[in-house]
Amino acid sequence: MKMMRQLSLLALVCLTSVGASAQKTTVQSIEEYRALLADGNPAELFEAKGEGLWKQKRGPKNATLEKCDLGKGPGVVKGVFVELPRYFADTNRVQDLESRLVSCMETLQGFNSAEIIKTAFGKGEQNNITALATWIAAESKGMKFNLPQSHEKEKVFYEVGKRLFFQRAGAHDFACATCHGKDDLRIRLQDLPNLTKNPGDGIGFAAWPAYRVSNGQMWSMQLRLNDCYRQQRFPYPGFISDATVAIASYLGVNAKGAVSVAPAIKR
């Protein structure tokens, strides 16, 4: 009987070892698949569209966005993505890339920001904002995140974002931290990075905007965060809401030193 128990234990150890090996092979296969897809990332099409929109005269004022200040002066796009969200004195708000673009589209081109906010994701001007964000993000590819935290409102947004990240609620009592608050978590074949700290280069905050192969869509960080809320069974936050900007501030500050690979490609 003792020998049977020992054999059963040995069999269990072997099966566990084989399972771990198979899991590792699966993860490696997924990474290889992503690497192959990255060679022809469809995000490049959105980059081209975004650059064109930046230089195109549009809106009631028939103007371009080339005087838009994203944090480094009018018209400067290189390096701005890895320092957003940040405080802007002209709006007296902490803004991420998408909300800042809406401000510029309103002031420079004459668009109605309220109408843009009400538009569905992937439609109309929100679709254009995603393309603009994709191109602007690409201009900072390979740079390290370094969000400013010198202004009092930047510090407040970080703290609010942290609280929202850990807030449990909804039908399933979920929080952002449920999936992204610990090391070595997975869902199906997907690794879930720990976003309470710097998860590493090109992971988490440092990978969006990204092209989603599974649905053939380009997702900005705004849509990524909104879909996380959907999966928690929360109501969708409003586009460029302070809540999503605050969470982005928390994630962005935590990602300090991580290298941006955006626009990336996801399953």
Backbone bond lengths (Angstrom), bond angles and torsions (degrees), N, CA, C in turn:
res aa  C-N    CA-C-N  psi(-1)  N-CA   C-N-CA  omega(-1)  CA-C   N-CA-C  phi
1 M - - - 1.458 - - 1.529 111.53 -
2 K 1.362 114.03 -41.93 1.457 118.98 178.24 1.520 110.80 -61.92
3 M 1.353 116.51 -41.01 1.454 121.11 179.65 1.538 110.66 -63.78
4 M 1.338 117.22 -38.21 1.467 120.87 178.88 1.518 110.98 -63.44
5 R 1.342 116.42 -40.83 1.462 119.79 178.35 1.515 110.85 -64.39
6 Q 1.343 116.60 -39.67 1.459 120.38 179.25 1.522 111.28 -65.18
7 L 1.337 115.60 -40.95 1.468 119.36 178.00 1.522 111.38 -65.30
8 S 1.335 116.39 -39.26 1.466 120.42 178.64 1.523 110.78 -63.69
9 L 1.350 115.29 -41.50 1.457 119.77 178.44 1.517 111.19 -64.18
10 L 1.333 116.90 -41.99 1.458 121.70 178.77 1.526 110.36 -62.43
11 A 1.337 116.32 -41.82 1.460 120.35 179.53 1.527 110.72 -63.06
12 L 1.337 116.22 -39.93 1.459 120.79 179.32 1.516 111.34 -64.05
13 V 1.327 116.16 -43.46 1.469 120.83 177.97 1.520 110.53 -60.88
14 C 1.324 117.04 -43.68 1.471 121.38 -179.75 1.520 111.12 -63.70
15 L 1.339 116.48 -43.74 1.460 120.24 -179.98 1.517 111.24 -64.48
16 T 1.342 115.84 -39.80 1.463 119.87 177.62 1.516 110.70 -62.68
17 S 1.334 115.83 -42.03 1.456 120.70 179.43 1.518 111.22 -63.69
18 V 1.334 116.30 -44.00 1.460 120.60 179.25 1.516 110.41 -63.66
19 G 1.366 115.84 -41.45 1.465 119.82 -179.93 1.508 111.39 -62.19
20 A 1.346 116.89 -43.23 1.462 120.67 179.22 1.512 110.97 -62.97
21 S 1.352 116.19 -40.04 1.458 120.76 179.22 1.514 111.28 -64.39
22 A 1.352 115.50 -41.47 1.464 119.95 179.98 1.517 110.39 -65.81
23 Q 1.339 116.43 -39.25 1.449 120.86 179.16 1.528 110.95 -63.35
24 K 1.291 116.16 -42.78 1.458 120.61 178.76 1.523 110.11 -62.02
25 T 1.305 116.65 -42.07 1.453 121.00 178.92 1.524 110.66 -63.00
26 T 1.340 117.09 -38.78 1.463 121.25 178.42 1.515 110.99 -63.13
27 V 1.332 116.37 -45.93 1.460 121.08 179.24 1.528 110.45 -61.01
28 Q 1.334 115.97 -44.17 1.458 119.90 179.13 1.522 111.14 -62.31
29 S 1.322 116.11 -39.12 1.466 120.34 179.36 1.523 111.34 -63.79
30 I 1.331 116.25 -40.08 1.462 120.09 178.39 1.521 110.78 -63.80
31 E 1.335 116.01 -42.28 1.460 119.84 179.33 1.531 111.26 -63.72
32 E 1.331 116.03 -39.32 1.463 119.66 177.10 1.531 110.90 -64.43
33 Y 1.333 115.61 -39.84 1.460 121.37 178.04 1.528 110.43 -61.37
34 R 1.350 116.74 -44.53 1.463 120.44 178.97 1.523 111.47 -64.12
35 A 1.334 115.72 -39.47 1.466 119.74 179.84 1.521 111.18 -62.40
36 L 1.332 116.45 -40.22 1.462 120.32 177.88 1.524 111.31 -65.35
37 L 1.327 116.66 -42.41 1.457 120.49 179.91 1.525 111.87 -65.77
38 A 1.341 115.90 -34.67 1.464 120.35 -176.02 1.519 112.52 -61.63
39 D 1.328 116.98 -24.56 1.464 119.91 179.43 1.524 111.80 -64.59
40 G 1.324 116.66 -26.16 1.458 120.41 178.38 1.514 110.24 -129.73
41 N 1.326 117.20 48.95 1.454 122.17 -176.51 1.536 110.45 -62.32
42 P 1.341 117.40 118.66 1.473 119.99 178.64 1.522 113.55 -60.48
43 A 1.344 117.25 -12.57 1.467 120.12 177.29 1.522 111.20 -57.49
44 E 1.327 116.95 -24.59 1.462 120.32 179.15 1.526 111.38 -59.24
45 L 1.321 116.98 -32.92 1.466 120.62 178.20 1.526 110.50 -66.45
46 F 1.331 116.18 -39.07 1.457 120.70 178.67 1.530 110.55 -70.97
47 E 1.327 116.25 -35.01 1.468 119.95 175.25 1.523 110.67 -58.69
48 A 1.328 115.86 -47.62 1.464 120.92 -179.09 1.524 110.63 -62.09
49 K 1.331 116.00 -41.51 1.462 119.88 178.70 1.524 110.55 -64.86
50 G 1.324 116.59 -42.30 1.451 120.94 -179.47 1.514 112.94 -63.12
51 E 1.321 116.79 -42.78 1.466 120.19 178.00 1.522 110.37 -62.74
52 G 1.326 116.07 -39.10 1.462 119.77 178.70 1.522 111.49 -65.16
53 L 1.337 116.63 -41.13 1.463 120.50 179.89 1.524 111.54 -65.65
54 W 1.318 116.62 -35.61 1.465 121.47 178.86 1.532 111.44 -60.05
55 K 1.306 115.83 -37.92 1.470 121.51 -175.12 1.530 113.26 -96.24
56 Q 1.317 117.21 -5.52 1.464 121.33 -175.26 1.529 111.57 -88.04
57 K 1.323 116.15 135.58 1.463 120.45 175.13 1.520 108.57 -75.55
58 R 1.345 115.65 120.07 1.459 119.66 -176.83 1.522 110.28 -144.17
59 G 1.335 115.35 173.44 1.448 122.02 174.44 1.521 113.04 79.63
60 P 1.339 116.80 174.94 1.464 121.93 179.98 1.529 114.02 -56.78
61 K 1.332 116.84 -28.22 1.463 120.12 -179.69 1.527 112.45 -91.16
62 N 1.339 117.07 -2.80 1.464 122.26 179.99 1.535 111.28 48.37
63 A 1.319 115.00 56.31 1.472 120.59 -176.38 1.526 110.00 -129.82
64 T 1.314 115.29 161.51 1.465 121.01 175.90 1.529 109.46 -91.15
65 L 1.327 115.73 178.15 1.465 121.62 175.57 1.526 111.57 -99.94
66 E 1.303 116.98 11.72 1.463 120.75 -173.07 1.524 113.70 -68.28
67 K 1.335 118.22 -9.68 1.462 121.25 175.23 1.535 111.26 -103.90
68 C 1.311 116.47 7.33 1.468 120.85 -179.72 1.527 109.97 -68.79
69 D 1.315 116.04 130.07 1.471 121.51 178.49 1.520 108.66 -98.72
70 L 1.320 116.33 110.72 1.463 122.28 -179.39 1.525 112.18 -98.87
71 G 1.338 115.21 11.32 1.461 119.41 175.83 1.507 114.95 127.20
72 K 1.328 116.84 -15.59 1.462 120.68 -178.77 1.524 112.23 -122.70
73 G 1.331 115.57 18.13 1.453 120.02 -179.99 1.521 111.59 108.96
74 P 1.340 117.08 156.80 1.463 121.35 -177.80 1.532 112.53 -55.67
75 G 1.319 115.64 127.16 1.460 121.35 175.05 1.515 116.08 84.51
76 V 1.316 118.86 -10.01 1.465 121.48 -178.38 1.532 109.58 -82.69
77 V 1.326 115.98 124.75 1.464 120.12 179.29 1.530 112.46 -115.98
78 K 1.318 117.25 -27.88 1.466 120.56 -177.55 1.528 110.25 -67.42
79 G 1.312 116.29 123.79 1.453 121.02 176.21 1.519 115.72 88.63
80 V 1.350 117.82 -6.97 1.466 118.47 -176.44 1.526 111.74 -76.30
81 F 1.329 116.73 -34.25 1.462 120.43 -173.59 1.522 112.57 -60.46
82 V 1.328 117.01 -37.39 1.471 120.59 -176.21 1.530 112.43 -81.53
83 E 1.346 116.79 6.17 1.460 120.97 176.83 1.527 111.37 -122.92
84 L 1.316 116.58 18.33 1.470 121.77 -179.92 1.520 109.98 -118.69
85 P 1.362 116.10 144.56 1.463 131.77 4.46 1.536 112.83 -71.54
86 R 1.329 114.61 155.03 1.448 122.32 177.68 1.534 109.14 -154.04
87 Y 1.330 116.62 169.37 1.462 121.65 179.94 1.524 110.20 -82.92
88 F 1.347 115.68 138.35 1.465 122.68 175.55 1.521 108.64 -122.08
89 A 1.314 115.76 124.66 1.469 120.83 -175.41 1.520 112.02 -67.84
90 D 1.336 118.33 -34.84 1.464 119.45 -175.14 1.526 112.87 -68.27
91 T 1.319 117.53 -27.59 1.464 121.11 176.67 1.525 111.70 -103.82
92 N 1.328 116.16 -11.22 1.475 122.86 -176.79 1.524 110.56 55.95
93 R 1.335 114.75 39.42 1.463 120.00 -177.94 1.522 110.37 -139.13
94 V 1.322 116.00 155.45 1.456 121.62 166.54 1.522 106.39 -85.87
95 Q 1.333 116.39 125.76 1.455 120.18 -175.48 1.525 111.57 -129.88
96 D 1.333 114.97 144.06 1.458 119.72 170.78 1.523 108.07 -90.48
97 L 1.321 117.26 -174.48 1.463 120.22 -175.50 1.521 111.88 -62.06
98 E 1.346 116.66 -46.49 1.452 119.86 -175.88 1.525 111.96 -65.74
99 S 1.336 117.62 -43.98 1.463 119.57 -179.40 1.525 111.29 -67.57
100 R 1.329 116.93 -33.68 1.463 119.90 177.34 1.533 110.87 -67.64
101 L 1.324 115.94 -38.57 1.461 119.53 177.29 1.523 111.31 -63.16
102 V 1.321 117.09 -39.67 1.471 120.42 177.52 1.529 109.90 -61.54
103 S 1.324 117.62 -41.88 1.470 120.88 177.95 1.521 111.22 -60.46
104 C 1.328 116.22 -43.75 1.467 120.25 179.71 1.529 111.55 -67.46
105 M 1.321 116.62 -38.74 1.461 119.73 179.07 1.525 110.84 -64.61
106 E 1.324 116.42 -32.44 1.466 119.96 179.11 1.521 111.37 -75.58
107 T 1.327 116.79 -49.22 1.463 119.95 -174.94 1.530 112.94 -75.38
108 L 1.320 117.17 -39.03 1.464 120.37 -176.05 1.526 113.26 -88.91
109 Q 1.328 116.62 -38.01 1.457 119.87 -172.95 1.528 113.52 -108.51
110 G 1.323 117.51 -11.98 1.453 119.86 176.09 1.518 115.61 86.79
111 F 1.337 118.12 11.20 1.457 120.39 177.99 1.535 110.06 -69.53
112 N 1.317 116.20 155.31 1.452 122.49 177.67 1.530 108.63 -90.51
113 S 1.327 116.33 111.51 1.465 119.74 -175.59 1.523 111.68 -63.51
114 A 1.337 117.60 -36.33 1.465 120.79 -179.92 1.526 110.92 -62.17
115 E 1.324 116.56 -38.43 1.463 120.33 178.85 1.529 110.96 -68.35
116 I 1.324 116.38 -39.31 1.469 120.54 178.33 1.525 110.04 -62.98
117 I 1.333 116.46 -43.07 1.465 121.25 -178.15 1.527 110.94 -63.60
118 K 1.325 116.99 -34.70 1.469 121.04 -178.47 1.527 112.84 -77.41
119 T 1.334 117.42 -17.02 1.457 121.42 -177.72 1.530 110.32 -67.89
120 A 1.320 117.10 143.88 1.468 120.92 178.98 1.521 111.05 -69.70
121 F 1.332 116.58 150.33 1.457 121.09 175.70 1.527 109.40 -56.46
122 G 1.321 115.50 139.32 1.457 120.15 177.84 1.515 113.85 80.76
123 K 1.334 116.80 5.79 1.457 120.91 -179.00 1.526 110.42 -121.66
124 G 1.314 116.36 150.58 1.459 122.20 171.19 1.508 114.86 47.88
125 E 1.330 115.75 -132.56 1.456 121.10 -175.60 1.525 112.86 -69.28
126 Q 1.325 118.01 -25.87 1.470 118.44 175.73 1.526 110.06 -65.30
127 N 1.303 116.97 -35.80 1.465 120.41 175.47 1.527 110.36 -64.11
128 N 1.332 116.87 -39.11 1.461 121.19 177.61 1.524 111.53 -67.28
129 I 1.330 116.48 -37.18 1.463 120.14 178.70 1.530 110.68 -64.52
130 T 1.330 116.52 -37.88 1.463 119.95 176.83 1.527 110.61 -62.08
131 A 1.327 116.42 -42.05 1.467 120.31 178.15 1.528 110.80 -64.80
132 L 1.316 117.21 -43.19 1.466 120.69 177.32 1.530 110.98 -61.06
133 A 1.340 116.58 -44.33 1.469 121.18 179.68 1.521 110.94 -63.32
134 T 1.321 116.82 -36.22 1.468 120.96 179.65 1.518 110.82 -64.38
135 W 1.334 116.55 -45.87 1.465 120.05 179.89 1.530 111.21 -65.99
136 I 1.326 116.40 -45.41 1.465 120.26 -178.57 1.528 110.67 -63.54
137 A 1.333 116.93 -39.77 1.466 120.29 176.90 1.525 110.77 -61.80
138 A 1.329 116.33 -41.40 1.468 121.00 -179.71 1.523 112.03 -61.50
139 E 1.325 116.88 -28.85 1.467 121.16 -179.78 1.537 111.46 -70.92
140 S 1.322 117.43 -12.14 1.475 121.22 177.36 1.521 111.97 -113.30
141 K 1.307 116.37 11.90 1.464 119.94 -178.19 1.526 110.33 -59.68
142 G 1.333 115.58 134.00 1.463 120.31 -179.58 1.521 113.91 89.46
143 M 1.335 116.74 -6.97 1.463 120.55 178.04 1.529 110.44 -90.79
144 K 1.323 116.17 160.75 1.462 121.57 -177.20 1.535 110.94 -96.17
145 F 1.325 115.08 141.02 1.458 120.04 178.83 1.524 110.74 -69.83
146 N 1.331 114.03 136.37 1.466 119.94 -179.67 1.526 108.19 -154.88
147 L 1.329 116.04 72.12 1.458 120.56 -177.80 1.522 110.38 -70.91
148 P 1.329 116.89 135.12 1.469 119.39 178.57 1.523 111.18 -70.84
149 Q 1.326 115.44 146.75 1.461 122.01 177.21 1.530 110.09 -137.08
150 S 1.327 116.30 31.89 1.460 119.98 -177.11 1.524 112.28 -87.49
151 H 1.338 118.15 -31.57 1.464 120.84 -179.31 1.524 110.17 -82.67
152 E 1.325 116.04 145.89 1.458 121.20 -177.36 1.535 111.77 -58.83
153 K 1.332 117.14 -38.44 1.467 119.61 -179.04 1.534 111.30 -68.85
154 E 1.327 117.36 -31.25 1.467 119.78 175.84 1.524 110.36 -64.75
155 K 1.323 116.10 -39.42 1.463 120.20 178.43 1.528 110.98 -67.40
156 V 1.337 115.63 -39.17 1.466 119.85 178.83 1.522 110.65 -63.80
157 F 1.338 116.48 -44.79 1.462 120.07 -178.98 1.526 110.79 -63.56
158 Y 1.314 117.12 -36.86 1.467 119.85 176.65 1.533 110.20 -61.15
159 E 1.324 116.97 -46.77 1.470 121.06 -177.44 1.525 111.18 -67.74
160 V 1.335 116.91 -40.02 1.464 119.99 177.25 1.534 109.90 -64.50
161 G 1.334 116.18 -42.98 1.464 120.33 178.02 1.520 112.01 -60.75
162 K 1.316 116.13 -38.65 1.466 120.58 178.26 1.525 110.80 -63.28
163 R 1.329 116.68 -43.74 1.462 120.28 179.51 1.527 111.29 -65.08
164 L 1.335 116.18 -41.67 1.462 119.76 178.45 1.527 110.99 -64.71
165 F 1.329 116.91 -35.80 1.457 121.78 -179.86 1.530 111.45 -61.31
166 F 1.320 116.06 -36.72 1.468 120.76 -177.49 1.530 113.27 -97.75
167 Q 1.326 117.58 -1.56 1.461 120.37 -178.27 1.522 111.19 -70.88
168 R 1.322 116.41 122.46 1.460 122.08 178.20 1.525 108.81 -98.89
169 A 1.327 116.26 130.69 1.467 120.72 179.94 1.518 108.47 -169.18
170 G 1.315 116.21 -171.56 1.453 120.41 178.62 1.520 112.32 83.72
171 A 1.323 114.60 178.40 1.466 121.22 -174.67 1.527 113.27 -61.91
172 H 1.350 117.20 -27.09 1.462 120.64 -177.40 1.534 112.51 -112.40
173 D 1.343 116.79 10.26 1.464 121.01 178.59 1.529 111.02 55.05
174 F 1.330 115.92 44.91 1.463 122.06 -179.34 1.525 110.81 -95.15
175 A 1.309 114.97 159.87 1.465 123.37 169.34 1.521 107.37 -138.54
176 C 1.315 116.44 167.00 1.473 119.44 173.10 1.533 109.36 -55.41
177 A 1.333 114.58 -38.41 1.462 120.68 -177.35 1.522 113.16 -67.83
178 T 1.326 117.60 -17.71 1.459 120.04 178.45 1.523 110.42 -58.53
179 C 1.317 116.33 -41.46 1.470 121.31 -179.89 1.524 112.93 -98.74
180 H 1.324 117.15 -26.26 1.468 119.97 -171.42 1.527 113.28 -125.79
181 G 1.341 116.34 30.64 1.454 119.06 -178.31 1.514 115.25 -112.20
182 K 1.350 117.01 0.41 1.460 120.93 -179.29 1.525 110.06 -140.38
183 D 1.317 115.91 164.15 1.460 121.40 176.18 1.526 110.83 -79.03
184 D 1.333 115.94 154.41 1.475 123.80 169.50 1.525 113.88 62.09
185 L 1.326 117.78 35.98 1.451 121.11 173.99 1.525 109.45 -97.34
186 R 1.344 115.67 148.39 1.462 121.43 -179.84 1.520 109.50 -140.63
187 I 1.334 115.68 154.30 1.454 121.05 168.43 1.521 106.58 -132.74
188 R 1.319 116.09 120.29 1.471 122.12 -171.59 1.541 108.09 53.97
189 L 1.316 118.59 -120.36 1.467 120.76 -179.81 1.527 111.95 -100.05
190 Q 1.319 116.41 10.87 1.454 120.76 -173.14 1.521 111.57 -100.70
191 D 1.342 116.80 123.90 1.462 120.42 172.37 1.523 109.01 -71.12
192 L 1.328 116.81 141.60 1.455 122.54 179.43 1.522 108.53 -113.46
193 P 1.327 118.30 104.77 1.464 120.09 -176.63 1.523 111.88 -67.52
194 N 1.319 115.45 147.99 1.459 122.34 174.99 1.527 107.91 -80.20
195 L 1.326 116.74 108.16 1.460 121.42 -173.89 1.529 112.99 -95.02
196 T 1.324 117.11 8.56 1.463 119.91 174.85 1.531 110.98 -81.00
197 K 1.324 116.06 -4.95 1.460 122.04 178.30 1.526 107.24 -145.35
198 N 1.319 116.74 -179.41 1.464 120.69 177.50 1.532 108.92 -70.10
199 P 1.348 117.54 109.93 1.468 119.14 -176.30 1.530 113.77 -79.53
200 G 1.342 116.94 -7.23 1.465 119.44 179.51 1.518 112.39 117.26
201 D 1.316 115.80 172.57 1.453 121.59 -177.14 1.528 111.55 -64.20
202 G 1.320 115.44 133.08 1.455 120.39 173.26 1.505 115.65 67.00
203 I 1.329 117.78 20.90 1.461 121.60 -177.93 1.529 108.70 -121.39
204 G 1.311 116.69 143.79 1.449 120.80 177.63 1.516 112.13 64.45
205 F 1.321 116.26 -124.52 1.465 121.83 -177.21 1.519 112.16 -56.94
206 A 1.324 116.81 -29.39 1.467 121.59 -176.00 1.523 113.65 -81.49
207 A 1.351 117.50 9.15 1.471 120.58 -177.37 1.528 114.11 -120.03
208 W 1.334 117.19 -4.25 1.462 120.06 -177.35 1.520 111.02 -113.75
209 P 1.347 117.27 142.45 1.462 132.21 10.49 1.537 112.58 -64.22
210 A 1.331 114.31 153.65 1.463 120.02 -179.55 1.525 110.10 -148.36
211 Y 1.334 114.72 151.01 1.467 120.37 176.32 1.519 108.50 -88.19
212 R 1.343 116.89 126.88 1.451 122.07 179.98 1.528 109.74 -94.09
213 V 1.321 116.04 110.56 1.462 121.21 -178.77 1.526 110.90 -64.46
214 S 1.335 117.12 -35.81 1.458 121.68 -174.59 1.524 113.55 -64.52
215 N 1.329 116.96 -29.30 1.466 118.55 179.45 1.525 113.67 -124.77
216 G 1.340 116.45 2.89 1.458 120.00 176.84 1.512 113.45 64.97
217 Q 1.337 116.77 33.40 1.458 120.80 -177.86 1.526 111.23 -123.41
218 M 1.319 114.32 153.00 1.457 121.23 172.86 1.523 107.81 -95.68
219 W 1.334 116.06 123.95 1.466 120.58 -177.86 1.525 110.87 -113.04
220 S 1.314 115.73 127.48 1.457 120.83 171.89 1.531 108.41 -83.20
221 M 1.327 117.18 174.43 1.460 120.21 177.03 1.522 110.79 -63.35
222 Q 1.342 117.82 -34.21 1.457 120.52 177.52 1.529 111.01 -58.31
223 L 1.314 117.13 -46.67 1.462 119.80 -179.54 1.524 110.93 -70.13
224 R 1.325 117.70 -36.23 1.466 120.64 177.51 1.536 110.54 -59.15
225 L 1.333 116.13 -46.03 1.458 120.43 -179.45 1.529 110.99 -67.52
226 N 1.325 116.83 -41.57 1.465 119.83 178.83 1.522 111.27 -61.94
227 D 1.338 117.12 -37.95 1.460 119.23 -179.56 1.529 110.84 -71.31
228 C 1.328 116.67 -30.12 1.467 119.33 174.22 1.523 110.08 -63.04
229 Y 1.322 116.14 -41.11 1.463 119.85 176.53 1.530 110.79 -62.93
230 R 1.324 116.33 -39.39 1.471 119.82 178.23 1.525 110.42 -60.96
231 Q 1.323 116.86 -43.52 1.458 120.50 -179.41 1.528 112.27 -67.33
232 Q 1.327 116.67 -23.88 1.466 120.88 175.15 1.529 111.15 -82.78
233 R 1.343 116.16 -1.02 1.476 123.30 -176.80 1.526 111.54 66.97
234 F 1.331 115.64 30.91 1.455 121.62 172.31 1.530 108.48 -90.32
235 P 1.325 118.43 159.55 1.473 120.24 168.79 1.524 109.45 -65.40
236 Y 1.315 116.63 149.23 1.462 120.65 176.72 1.528 109.98 -62.20
237 P 1.332 118.85 128.36 1.470 119.45 172.25 1.529 109.66 -67.51
238 G 1.312 116.35 155.94 1.454 119.83 175.42 1.522 110.28 -66.05
239 F 1.309 116.57 150.15 1.470 121.52 177.94 1.521 109.47 -58.10
240 I 1.322 117.19 134.95 1.468 127.02 -177.83 1.536 112.04 53.64
241 S 1.325 116.68 33.73 1.464 120.39 177.14 1.522 110.43 -67.29
242 D 1.334 115.96 156.27 1.462 120.12 177.20 1.525 110.99 -60.50
243 A 1.336 116.56 -30.34 1.473 119.96 -179.17 1.521 111.29 -63.23
244 T 1.332 116.38 -48.34 1.466 119.26 -178.84 1.530 111.27 -70.38
245 V 1.321 117.18 -34.53 1.471 119.85 176.90 1.531 109.66 -66.16
246 A 1.336 117.07 -37.92 1.469 120.67 179.01 1.528 110.88 -65.85
247 I 1.321 117.13 -44.13 1.470 119.60 178.59 1.523 110.00 -63.44
248 A 1.339 116.64 -40.00 1.469 120.04 177.04 1.528 110.95 -62.33
249 S 1.323 116.84 -36.30 1.472 120.40 176.91 1.523 110.47 -62.87
250 Y 1.321 116.28 -45.42 1.465 120.87 179.05 1.521 111.17 -61.03
251 L 1.329 116.42 -47.80 1.465 120.69 -179.18 1.529 111.07 -66.49
252 G 1.323 115.97 -40.53 1.462 120.26 -177.87 1.512 113.14 -66.00
253 V 1.329 116.32 -41.88 1.469 120.08 177.75 1.527 110.08 -65.82
254 N 1.334 116.47 -40.53 1.468 120.11 177.59 1.523 112.26 -63.18
255 A 1.332 116.01 -27.61 1.466 120.70 -178.00 1.534 113.18 -85.23
256 K 1.331 117.35 10.04 1.466 120.41 -177.58 1.529 111.24 -51.89
257 G 1.325 115.66 128.98 1.460 121.55 179.86 1.510 114.15 92.32
258 A 1.348 117.15 -14.63 1.469 120.18 178.21 1.522 109.92 -74.89
259 V 1.308 116.07 143.82 1.465 121.39 -179.19 1.527 109.82 -87.89
260 S 1.317 116.04 131.10 1.464 121.17 179.65 1.527 110.59 -77.39
261 V 1.334 115.52 134.46 1.478 120.65 173.68 1.522 109.72 -114.71
262 A 1.341 116.48 6.17 1.468 120.13 -178.46 1.536 111.15 -67.63
263 P 1.321 115.44 142.19 1.454 128.34 1.23 1.537 111.30 -80.56
264 A 1.324 115.02 129.16 1.461 121.57 -178.58 1.521 110.19 -95.80
265 I 1.317 115.62 -172.54 1.465 121.18 175.05 1.519 108.05 -130.94
266 K 1.338 115.15 134.45 1.457 121.27 -176.00 1.522 109.35 -125.91
267 R 1.337 115.26 165.57 1.463 119.17 -177.34 1.537 111.22 -66.14
